[in-house]
Amino acid sequence: ADIEYKTFAEYDSVQNTLPEGERDGWFSRMASRRAIELKTRYKDDNSGKQFSDDFMGAFSSQFSTVLFYLLPVFALLFKLLYVRRDFYYSEHLVFAIFYYNFFYLAASVYLLMSFVPWVGELINYAIVLWMIAYLPIAMKQMYKQSWRKTIFKFVLFSFMFMFCMGVGMGISAMIILFNL
């Protein structure tokens, strides 16, 4: 049964009445304590807007940090995709750094263009299309394979990197919840 605890003392007393094997483990104990802290901090926030705003602000500010930490993973995925090619990991890492630089430049231009009222949506769509098309073009140029293999590896890489990014963002969300 899920019991809503209002204080640490209430939680601890319930845990102490349970047999040793039925008590919460270390992680569950920490998560329950954190939930009590957050409920206490946001008790006047009936709509959940303040908590949502605080969480989303912290989460969105961590996006570029998560991408930065995934840079070696980006290169490792290319090392795995091109394992039969004669490239060192460091060469894949340099490729990843170049792509990241392009991505951040294009994203910055996109954000700047969104502040200019007379710039149409067409330019922003063109920038997004450019950001998507750039990677397979760069892969074709770097690894010198056919377009069929390049597109296949681009799609495969995209799924693998999105999975890694989901894991990274999930970890980031957990860290934010424990530090909010």
Secondary structure, 3 states (H helix, E strand, C coil): CCCCCCCHHHHHHHHHHCCHHHCCCHHHHHHHHHHHHHHHHCCCCCCCHHHHHHHHHHHHHCHHHHHHHCHHHHHHHHHHHCCCCCCCHHHHHHHHHHHHHHHHHHHHHHHHHHCCCCCCHHHHHHHHHHHHHHHHHHHHHHHCCCHHHHHHHHHHHHHHHHHHHHHHHHHHHHHHHHHC
